[in-house]
Amino acid sequence: MRSGEFAQLCGTTKNTLIHYDELGILRPSHRGANGYRSYTLDDYMAFSAVQAFAQAGFPLKEIGRLARERDVGRLADAVEKNLAAIKERRAALDRSEALLEEMERQAHEAMAFEPGAVRLAKRNARRLLVIRQGCSFRPADGVAELNREDVGAMKVLRRLGPASEVAPYGLAAALDEEGGPVYSMLYYELPPSAEPSGELPVKELPAARYAEADYEGPWEEAREAYGRLSAFIEGERLESVGAFYETVQLRLFDSDPASFRCRIAIQVRG
């Protein structure tokens, strides 16, 4: 077939075929007295191989050398090395895809974030990876407890997959006599794709109605947000169930260690 038809069949251009011919990468099976190139099924198979090499990152000069030398051993060695490189790139792309999908999920969830807002919301079931429990501290105690390095938890999150590496962290709280939070548990909210391995305990939060309050600012202002949420629950004549869960929103963008962007949620009924 003529070069134009062959180029269309291969999904390429005549200029690419001419370039490949000049480099000795892919020569047409026939060339007429008028210089017109003519290609066959064998040329199509050769073009497919060339494209595989090129898309794998082979330099064109290297492809041309392999085509000219026809050394099967050298060809096998080149293919083996580049297959390994492709698998590494694919793994890197899979990791990036998982990270971006989780970031997209968090971003869409955070789009409803409104500092100062209080609401009722239906939430899907969630799983919390518990990294510390049995503690007791308040916002007034400072952020040292939050910033304490926990290498073991980081390793577990990494083993659970890329999306878990950007999981938002949070704290479970009860209220003291003055209506302020007393934190007893630290956790990471696992993405839906994560499958817990049993290395750390997991707290299951059911699909249910939750009363929520959003706050942004110094941690000391969390007390005021808890007060707003408690007043809302009382005003709506709802009954709270279990602990309050204070989860950091889009922690990827946190820059001020003393300022927080959090959503406080507690299951309610009634």
Backbone torsions as a table, in degrees:
resi	resn	phi	psi	omega
1	MET	NA	155.6	-178.6
2	ARG	-71.5	161.4	-173.4
3	SER	-60.6	-37.1	179.8
4	GLY	-63.3	-45.0	179.2
5	GLU	-65.9	-40.0	-179.8
6	PHE	-65.9	-41.6	178.9
7	ALA	-61.2	-41.5	179.1
8	GLN	-64.4	-42.0	178.9
9	LEU	-61.1	-38.7	-176.5
10	CYS	-84.7	-9.1	-177.7
11	GLY	73.2	33.9	-179.5
12	THR	-132.2	-162.7	-179.3
13	THR	-121.1	161.1	176.5
14	LYS	-62.6	-36.1	179.8
15	ASN	-62.4	-38.3	177.5
16	THR	-64.4	-42.8	179.0
17	LEU	-62.7	-41.1	177.9
18	ILE	-62.9	-42.7	179.5
19	HIS	-62.4	-44.0	178.7
20	TYR	-62.9	-38.4	178.5
21	ASP	-63.9	-45.2	-178.9
22	GLU	-63.9	-34.3	179.7
23	LEU	-82.6	-7.5	-178.4
24	GLY	78.0	16.6	-179.6
25	ILE	-80.1	-43.9	-179.4
26	LEU	-145.5	104.5	178.5
27	ARG	-97.9	141.4	179.2
28	PRO	-65.9	149.1	179.7
29	SER	-64.1	-30.8	-178.3
30	HIS	-136.5	146.3	174.7
31	ARG	-136.7	120.1	-176.6
32	GLY	-72.2	168.7	178.7
33	ALA	-61.6	-25.4	179.8
34	ASN	-86.3	3.0	178.5
35	GLY	88.9	-4.3	-179.9
36	TYR	-68.6	137.6	179.3
37	ARG	-88.8	145.5	178.2
38	SER	-134.6	132.4	-173.3
39	TYR	-117.2	156.5	-178.5
40	THR	-125.7	-179.0	177.9
41	LEU	-60.7	-37.7	177.5
42	ASP	-60.3	-39.4	178.3
43	ASP	-64.6	-35.4	178.9
44	TYR	-64.0	-43.0	178.9
45	MET	-64.3	-40.4	178.7
46	ALA	-65.1	-39.9	178.4
47	PHE	-62.6	-41.3	179.0
48	SER	-59.8	-40.6	178.1
49	ALA	-66.0	-43.2	179.2
50	VAL	-60.6	-44.1	179.6
51	GLN	-62.7	-38.9	178.2
52	ALA	-61.7	-43.1	177.7
53	PHE	-63.7	-46.3	-176.1
54	ALA	-64.1	-43.8	-180.0
55	GLN	-70.1	-21.6	176.2
56	ALA	-80.7	-8.0	177.5
57	GLY	105.0	6.9	176.8
58	PHE	-64.5	134.5	169.7
59	PRO	-65.0	145.8	-178.6
60	LEU	-60.4	-35.2	179.0
61	LYS	-63.6	-37.9	178.4
62	GLU	-66.8	-40.0	177.8
63	ILE	-62.8	-42.6	178.5
64	GLY	-62.1	-41.2	179.5
65	ARG	-62.9	-43.4	178.1
66	LEU	-62.7	-39.2	-179.5
67	ALA	-66.4	-38.1	-177.5
68	ARG	-76.6	-41.2	-174.2
69	GLU	-76.6	-30.6	-179.7
70	ARG	53.0	38.6	178.4
71	ASP	-90.2	107.6	-175.1
72	VAL	-63.1	-40.0	179.6
73	GLY	-62.6	-45.4	178.9
74	ARG	-65.3	-37.7	177.7
75	LEU	-61.8	-46.9	-179.0
76	ALA	-61.5	-40.5	179.8
77	ASP	-64.7	-43.5	-180.0
78	ALA	-64.6	-42.0	179.9
79	VAL	-63.6	-44.2	-178.5
80	GLU	-60.2	-45.9	-178.9
81	LYS	-64.8	-40.1	-177.0
82	ASN	-78.6	-27.1	172.5
83	LEU	-63.0	-41.0	178.0
84	ALA	-62.9	-40.5	179.1
85	ALA	-65.2	-39.1	178.9
86	ILE	-63.5	-43.0	-179.4
87	LYS	-63.9	-37.2	177.2
88	GLU	-65.6	-43.1	179.3
89	ARG	-65.8	-38.5	179.2
90	ARG	-64.0	-42.7	178.5
91	ALA	-61.9	-39.8	178.5
92	ALA	-65.6	-40.0	178.5
93	LEU	-67.7	-39.6	177.5
94	ASP	-61.4	-41.3	178.3
95	ARG	-63.1	-46.4	179.9
96	SER	-62.6	-39.2	179.7
97	GLU	-62.6	-44.5	180.0
98	ALA	-63.8	-41.9	178.5
99	LEU	-62.5	-46.4	-177.9
100	LEU	-67.0	-37.0	177.9
101	GLU	-63.7	-40.8	178.6
102	GLU	-69.5	-38.9	176.3
103	MET	-62.6	-39.2	178.0
104	GLU	-63.6	-42.8	179.3
105	ARG	-61.0	-46.1	-179.8
106	GLN	-65.1	-39.4	-178.3
107	ALA	-64.3	-42.9	179.4
108	HIS	-65.4	-37.9	177.7
109	GLU	-65.9	-38.9	-177.9
110	ALA	-73.9	-15.6	179.5
111	MET	-63.4	-23.0	178.4
112	ALA	-87.9	1.6	-178.1
113	PHE	-70.5	128.1	179.1
114	GLU	-135.8	104.2	179.1
115	PRO	-53.0	127.9	-179.8
116	GLY	92.5	-12.2	-176.7
117	ALA	-78.3	149.0	173.1
118	VAL	-130.3	138.8	-174.6
119	ARG	-154.8	166.8	166.5
120	LEU	-104.6	137.7	-178.2
121	ALA	-146.5	144.1	171.9
122	LYS	-89.4	127.1	-177.7
123	ARG	-122.1	145.2	174.4
124	ASN	-70.9	166.0	177.1
125	ALA	-62.2	145.4	179.9
126	ARG	-133.7	156.0	177.4
127	ARG	-121.9	131.3	-179.1
128	LEU	-111.5	125.2	175.7
129	LEU	-84.7	111.4	-174.5
130	VAL	-81.1	120.0	-179.0
131	ILE	-107.4	-15.9	177.1
132	ARG	-159.0	133.7	177.5
133	GLN	-145.2	165.5	-177.5
134	GLY	79.9	10.7	178.7
135	CYS	-90.7	174.8	179.4
136	SER	-156.0	106.0	178.2
137	PHE	-153.5	165.1	-176.0
138	ARG	-125.3	163.3	176.4
139	PRO	-54.2	-35.2	-178.9
140	ALA	-65.5	-16.7	179.1
141	ASP	-75.3	-9.1	179.4
142	GLY	93.1	177.3	-172.9
143	VAL	-95.5	6.3	-177.3
144	ALA	-58.7	-38.6	-179.4
145	GLU	-64.6	-34.7	179.0
146	LEU	-72.8	-36.9	-172.9
147	ASN	-85.9	-0.2	179.5
148	ARG	-63.6	128.7	-175.9
149	GLU	-65.7	135.9	178.1
150	ASP	-132.8	80.2	-176.1
151	VAL	-62.4	-38.0	-178.6
152	GLY	-59.6	-43.4	179.3
153	ALA	-64.9	-40.3	179.4
154	MET	-61.8	-39.4	179.9
155	LYS	-66.4	-39.4	178.8
156	VAL	-64.4	-45.6	179.7
157	LEU	-59.9	-39.9	180.0
158	ARG	-65.0	-39.1	179.3
159	ARG	-69.7	-23.0	179.2
160	LEU	-78.3	-8.8	176.9
161	GLY	120.1	161.0	-174.9
162	PRO	-55.3	-41.5	-177.2
163	ALA	-61.0	-31.7	-179.2
164	SER	-70.8	-21.5	-178.8
165	GLU	-67.7	-20.6	178.5
166	VAL	-111.2	20.0	179.1
167	ALA	-62.7	135.4	178.4
168	PRO	-71.2	145.6	178.5
169	TYR	-98.9	164.8	179.9
170	GLY	-161.8	-179.3	-177.0
171	LEU	-136.7	141.4	174.0
172	ALA	-96.8	139.0	-174.1
173	ALA	-139.0	153.7	164.9
174	ALA	-116.2	167.7	-179.2
175	LEU	-98.7	141.0	175.1
176	ASP	-83.8	-173.9	-176.1
177	GLU	-61.9	-26.0	-177.9
178	GLU	-96.0	4.8	177.5
179	GLY	86.3	10.6	177.8
180	GLY	-95.2	160.2	-176.8
181	PRO	-79.0	140.6	170.2
182	VAL	-121.3	115.3	-173.2
183	TYR	-87.4	134.5	-178.8
184	SER	-123.1	-8.2	-176.3
185	MET	-150.9	139.3	172.5
186	LEU	-112.8	143.2	-175.1
187	TYR	-150.0	167.1	166.5
188	TYR	-115.9	133.5	177.6
189	GLU	-84.1	111.0	-173.6
190	LEU	-72.0	144.3	174.3
191	PRO	-69.1	157.3	-178.4
192	PRO	-56.7	-27.9	-175.8
193	SER	-79.2	-14.8	-174.7
194	ALA	-75.5	141.4	176.0
195	GLU	-116.9	105.0	-177.3
196	PRO	-55.3	142.2	-174.7
197	SER	-98.6	-6.5	-178.7
198	GLY	89.4	-1.1	-179.7
199	GLU	-70.0	-31.4	177.1
200	LEU	-131.5	152.0	-179.7
201	PRO	-64.9	151.4	-179.9
202	VAL	-123.0	131.4	176.3
203	LYS	-101.9	125.9	-179.7
204	GLU	-95.2	124.5	172.8
205	LEU	-102.9	126.4	-174.3
206	PRO	-75.3	160.0	169.2
207	ALA	-69.0	124.9	-173.8
208	ALA	-169.4	-177.8	172.0
209	ARG	-86.4	137.1	179.3
210	TYR	-128.3	141.0	168.6
211	ALA	-90.5	134.0	-173.2
212	GLU	-131.3	147.0	173.0
213	ALA	-135.1	134.7	178.8
214	ASP	-103.6	138.1	172.6
215	TYR	-143.1	151.3	179.3
216	GLU	-140.3	126.6	179.5
217	GLY	145.3	-162.7	179.8
218	PRO	-59.2	147.2	-176.2
219	TRP	-60.9	-30.7	-179.8
220	GLU	-59.6	-22.0	-179.6
221	GLU	-80.4	-2.9	178.5
222	ALA	-61.7	-34.2	179.9
223	ARG	-55.7	-42.8	-179.1
224	GLU	-64.1	-39.2	179.2
225	ALA	-65.6	-39.5	176.8
226	TYR	-64.0	-37.5	178.1
227	GLY	-63.7	-43.4	178.4
228	ARG	-61.8	-42.0	-178.0
229	LEU	-67.3	-43.2	179.3
230	SER	-62.7	-41.5	179.1
231	ALA	-64.8	-37.9	178.4
232	PHE	-63.3	-46.2	-179.4
233	ILE	-61.5	-42.9	179.2
234	GLU	-66.4	-42.9	-179.1
235	GLY	-64.4	-32.8	179.1
236	GLU	-86.8	1.9	-179.3
237	ARG	54.5	46.7	178.0
238	LEU	-102.3	159.9	176.2
239	GLU	-111.0	126.2	178.9
240	SER	-81.9	148.8	-177.1
241	VAL	-126.6	120.5	174.6
242	GLY	77.1	-152.6	-173.5
243	ALA	-91.4	165.4	168.1
244	PHE	-84.2	143.0	177.7
245	TYR	-121.8	115.8	-176.7
246	GLU	-106.4	106.4	-172.7
247	THR	-113.5	132.3	178.6
248	VAL	-70.9	134.5	179.4
249	GLN	-95.3	130.7	177.2
250	LEU	44.1	62.3	-177.8
251	ARG	-66.4	-11.5	178.1
252	LEU	-60.0	-28.6	-175.2
253	PHE	-100.3	6.0	178.9
254	ASP	-64.4	132.1	177.8
255	SER	-126.2	-29.5	-179.3
256	ASP	-101.1	112.1	-176.4
257	PRO	-65.8	-14.0	-179.3
258	ALA	-100.8	0.3	-178.8
259	SER	-120.8	142.4	-173.9
260	PHE	-132.2	152.7	175.7
261	ARG	-125.2	99.9	-168.8
262	CYS	-130.2	155.0	171.6
263	ARG	-118.6	125.2	178.0
264	ILE	-99.5	130.8	-177.1
265	ALA	-137.4	144.8	174.3
266	ILE	-144.8	138.4	178.6
267	GLN	-66.6	140.4	179.0
268	VAL	-133.6	160.6	173.3
269	ARG	-146.2	161.5	-178.9
270	GLY	116.8	NA	NA
